[in-house]
Amino acid sequence: MILPIIAYGSPVLKKKAEDISKDYPKFDELLENMFETMYNASGVGLAAPQIGLSIRLFIVDAKPFSEDESLSDLEKNELKSFKRVFINPQIIEENGIEWDFNEGCLSIPDVHEDIFRKPGITIEYLDENFTPQKEKLSGLAARVVQHEYDHIEGVLFTDRISNLKKRLIKSKLTNISKGKIEVGYKMKYPLAKKIR
């Protein structure tokens, strides 16, 4: 089932999410719905707060990035198969010299900004079977995970831009929260009366 994506301005997007356990109700169905919702919106990642659930869960499928001609064959192959479920994740290390990349977000449509992040991370998490995993990631794979991880920490990519840039996009963000925007997927806006 395709779920509405929660738009900028909703309190759930600014809240630090809670861990979940194996007995989380209808978990398999939730995962299926999240993947369906993400693919329908042409996203490469989706965090539970973006569908209104303040839990430490996000999914990624970086396959669309594997089409980028500027990447090495090695990175293209890595991204092609980089599909994961992250439950109760913890980034335990970030390393390297920060680099910028133009990021966007399904909850903040039509806004893209250059965001600086470290290129390498080590993350511990539970997979979809609640099996503990530990992975070292780099490049775009690390970036997608860092972006989604921010969501479960109550941080949006627009929180990482300068005050000047924030002022420049303020009216755009206000329009998003009011639903005064055209998107190709279902969204729920905090200052609008209905889901569109």
C-alpha positions, 0 to 999 in steps of 0.5 A: 500500500502506498502511504502518504509522505509527511511534508516539511513542518510536521512535528514528527520530522523533528522528533528523535525516534524510538527503538523498536523490537522484534514484536513490532506489530505488522512489521513485514507489512510496514516494510513492504508498504515503505518500499512501495511508497519509496519506489512510487515517489522515485526515492532512494531512501525513506525513514519511518518518520516520513510516513508518520512513525517515530521509530528508528527504521529506514530503508534504502535502495541506491540503485538509481545512483548506479546510472551516474556516469561520473562514478567509477565502475566499482562504485556503480556496481556497489550502488546497484545492489545497495538495498538495505533495511536499517532497524535501530541503527547507530552510526559509531564512526564518521571519517574523512574530509567532508565533501558536498553533494546536492541533496533532496528529500521526499518530505521537502519536494523541489528543494535541493541544497549542497550538504557537507558530510564525511565520506566514510561511516561505520554503522551498526544496525539490525536487518529486516530479520532483526539480525545484528549487522556492522558495516563500513560504507563510503561515498554515495552509499554512506551519504544516503544512509547519513541522510536517512539516519538524520531523519530518525534523529529528528534532523532534516537536510535543511537544518544543515544549510547556512542561515542565509540559505535558510532565509532564501528558501523560507517561503518555499518551505512554508508553501510545502507545509501548506500543500501549495506545491505539485508533487507526483506522489501522495503527501500529508501537509501539516498546514493543509486540511487534506492529503493530496 
